[in-house]
Amino acid sequence: MSSRRIVKSLQTAVTRLGIPHPLHVHCNNLGVPGDAAAAAGATIAAAEGVPLHLAHLQFYGYGAGGKRGFSSEGQRLAELVNATVEITVDIGQVMFGQTVTISADELRQFAGRGQASPRKTVIFDHDANGGGVVPMDYRQSSYFNALQWAIGLELFLLIEDPARVFFTTDHPNGAPFTAYPDIFALLMDRGVRQRWLETLPKSVLDMTILPDIAREYTLKEIATMTRAAPARLLGTTDRGHLGKGAVADVAVYRPGDDKAAMFSRAAYVFKDGVLVVKDGQVVTRPSGRTLTVRPEADKAMAKRLETYFDERTGLPARWFQVPDYAIGRDDPFKVVPCRT
């Protein structure tokens, strides 16, 4: 059984069930210089015309070039994405400062515990799966951290279609989501990028083409990348636009030259038509709903699962089902319909 066969089988199942969003794939060899970029490239090639979404692409953008055995593969990965229209990606942008990495990939977290800052980690093993929590302080003075930062921005700026590249820090692994306003500024203003680049080790500038990239995102491209495109990818036709029938999820900003300040303090934010933020301050805390899909299950599978649970646990399958009312809130889910 190969990882390729697993991915292709799941990709086929998602398509046949009519699930609106494509299979969400974490490539092999995350964070491994050289091998990771090759693994991501092989996964892109395996899409074979069927939609596929790759998670936190930045962490697969590491080459093994240079004296330190760590270089950028951002340009090559961006070219592969541009040439493969069925591929969408999110970036996993690294930003400088204190954060924490959290993952169910316990072996990856175990391997990364030596980089913990402060040096406290939690690694746990479980019957079916485990995980780990490793604190991380990304530093501008670090060659490796600074190049990670540059690779993420290379990908953002070199992938041409903002409808196919999505805005993430892989929160909190690359940075907390509170870093988003600074990333908007870096994407929209080449001068801001240049000022950040001037604070990095000079050895980093020899390993990235970021200083030569002139592109600046427009506000429309930011709106596409962060609102319209994710809504479309998830199949939520009532979100990501201001047209008839849309829920009133609206963010209003006062224009300004300082884009980080502008996005840090929204004038108004409406959620389902309810004002939740005014002048950067939260004024209401409504409960949202979790979006879910409920494709029609093969009835023969119910019998197989009953047999499986009986043989493995001695308990009926219904003992492992969690009813909606257990959440303790009325109407906690919104079902996104599958395509017919």
N, C-alpha and C positions, 0 to 999 in steps of 0.2 A: 504494500500500500504506500503510494508516494503522496507527498503533499500536493503535487499537481493534480493527481486523480481526485483527491478530496475537494480541492478548490473547484475543479471543473464540474464535479457532481453537484456541489452546492450551488454553483452558478446556474446550472441547468434547472435545478429545483426552484430557485428564486424566480427564474424566467417563466417556467411552466405554471407556477402558482399565481402569477400575475402580481406579485409583490411589487409595489411601485418603485422602491429604492433598490439599487443594485447591491450585490454582495459586497460586504465591507471586509476588506482583506488586510491583515497584518503580514507583511512579507517575512521571509526567513532572514536570519542573521542581522537582526536589528543592532545598529551601532557598531558593526564590525567593519573596519576600514577595508575597502577593496571588495570583499565578498558581499557586503550589504548592497552596494550599488548594482553588482551583477545579479543578485537575487531579485531586486526590484525590477531590473530590466527584463529578466526572464518571466516575471509575473505579468508585466505589461504585455509582453509578446503572447502570453497564454490567454489573453482576453479574447482574441480571435473573433472580433466583431460583436461580442456580447458585452453589455455594460458591466463595468467592474470599478469599484471605488477602493483606492489605496489610502491607508491611514498614515498620518504623520510622516510624509515622504522625506522630510529633512533628515530624519534619523537613519535613512538609507543612502544619504548623499555623500558618504565619506570614501574618498579614494585612499590609496596607500602610498602616494607619491611624496617626494621631498625627504629631507634628512630625518624628519620626525615620523615618517611613515603615516602621515595624516594630511590629506589634501581634499580639495573640493571636486565632487562629481556633479555639482548642481547643474552646470550647463548641459552635460550629457543627459541627465535625467529629464530636464526640461524639454530637450529636443525629442526624446522618446514620447513624452506626454503629448507634445504638440502634434506629433505624427500619428497618434493613436486616438482617434476621436471618441472611441467608446470608453476611454479612461477618464475618471475624475479623481481628484486627490484632495486631501487636506495637508497642511504643511507641518504643523508642530514646531512653530517658530520658537527658538531659544531667545530669551531676553536676560539681561544681566541682573543679578541680585539673588536673594534667598528664595528658594522654593522647596518643593519636596516631590520626589517621584513616587508614584503609586502604581502598582501593576500586579496583575494576577500571574505574570510570567515570573515565577519565583526564582528560577535559575538565573534569569537575566538580572534580577534584583540582587541575588546572592553574589553574582560576579561583580556587580557595581558597588558593593558595600565599601570597598577600599577607597572610593571617591567621596564617601559621605562627609558632609560638612554642615553641622557639627558631626562628630563621629559617634552617631547613635543610629542604629537601624533596627527594624523589626522585620524578620523573615519568618514566615510561618508555613508549615507543611500541612496538607489536608488530605483526606481520603481521595477526593476526586481532583482537587486543585488547591493550590496555595496562593502565595503572593508575598509581597514585600513592600515596605515603606522605607525609602532612603532619602534623607535630607540632602539638598543640593544647593550649593552657592555658586552660580555661574559668574565668573569674574572677567572683566574687560582685559585685565593684565595677563590672562591665561591664553596662550596660543590656541589651545584646543577649543576652549569655550568661545573665544572670539571668532574662530573659523566656523563653528557651529552656527553662530549668529549670522554670519555672512552667507552661509549656504542656504539658510532658510529664506533670506531676502533675495538671493539669486533666483530661487525657484519661484517665488512670488512674482518677480519682475520679468522673468524669461518665459514663463508659461503664458501664452498669448491671450487665451480666452478666459476672462474673469468668471465666466459661467461654469468653468470646469476646475477651478482651484478655489478651495474653501479656507476660510479664515480661522485658524486655530493655533493655540500654543500647546496643544495636547494637554490642556489644563489638568493638573498643575505641573506636568512633567517638564515642559519647556519653560514655563513661566505661569504665574497665576493670570486669570483672565483680566485682572485689573491693569495689566500691561497693554491691553488692546489699544488705548488711545495713542500711546507712543509708537506702536507699530503702524497705525494709520498714518501718523506723521511721517514716518520713515518711507512709507510707500508713496505718499503724495508729494513729497518735497525732497528733491535731490540734494539741496543745500543742507537739510537736516541730516541726511545720510552721510554727507561729507564730514560734517562736524563730529558725528559719532565715529567715523572711520579714523579721524585724526587722533582719537584716544586709544586706538588699538596698537598692539605690537607691530612694528614694521614688517616682521616676517610674515604676518598674516596677509598683508597687502600683496605680497608676491604670489599668494596661493589662491586668490579670488579675483574674479573679473568685476566684482561689485562696483569699484570706483569708475569703471568705464560704462556702466549701464545708465543711460540718460532717461529712461522711461519714468514717468510720474503718473500714478493712478489719478483718474478724475473722480469726482464725487459720485458720478453715475456708475463708474466701475466698482467703487467701494460698495454702493448700494446693491449692485448685481451680485458681487461676491459674498456679501454678508446677509442679504435678505432674499432677493428674487431667486437666485440659483439654488440655495439650499432648500427653499420651499418647493421648487420644481423637482429637485432630485428626490425629495421625500414624498412626492405625490400629494402635497397639501395644496389643493387648488384655491383654498380660501385664505391663503397667506402669501406674503412676499409681493403683494401688489396693492394698489389703492383703488381698484376697480369695483364694480358692482358685485355684491355678494361676499366681499372680503371681510374678515374680522378686523376690527379696528386696532391692530397692533402698529402703533405709529411712534417714531422718535423724531423730535424736532430739535434742531441745533441752531444756535445763533452763529452766522458766518464769521470767520476770523482767520487771520493769517497764521496764527499759532494753532495748528490742527490738533495737537495733543491736548491743549487746553480746551479747544472747542468740543472735542469728543469726550472729554473728562467730565463735562458739566452740561448735561442735556437741559434745554429749556423746558421741554415737556416730554414725557413718555406715557403713552396710553397702552393699556393691555386689555384687549377685548372691550375697548371703548371706555375703560375706567382710567382716570388719571392716577398714575402711580408714582411719577416723579415730577417735581416742579423745581426749576432752578437748581438742579443737581441734588435735591433732597428727596428722599423717599417719603411720600405722604400717605400711601395706601399699600397694604400687603395682601392682595387677593390670592386665593389658591388657584393655580392653573390645573390643567389636565394633562395626563401623559398620553402622547399619541401612540397608537398601537395598530397592528394589523392582525386580522383573524381569518387567515385563509381556511377554506373548507378542508377538513382533514379526511383522509382516506379512512372509511369506516373499518376496513380490515386492520388498520393500524391499532385501533382501540383494543381489539382482541389480542393482538400481539403484545401490546404494552401491559395488558392485564396479566398475561402469562409471564412476561418478563419480571414484573414487580413481585408476583407471587413466588416465582422461583428464587429470585435474588434476595428478597426482603421478608417474604412471608406475610406481606401486607398488601391490601388492594391499592390500585393506583390512585383512587380518590383520596387516600390519606395524604397524598403529596400535592394535591391541588390546593391553591390558595384562592379563596373566593374574593371577589371585589370588595365585599363589605368589611373584610378584615383590615382594610386600610383605614377605616374609621372616618371616611369622608364621602359625602354624596357625589355620585357621578365623577369618579376619579379618572376615567379614561375617555378618550375620543378615538373612535375607530376610523382609520384611514382605509377606504375601500380598496380592495385588490382590483386589478384590471381584468376584464373578462375577455 
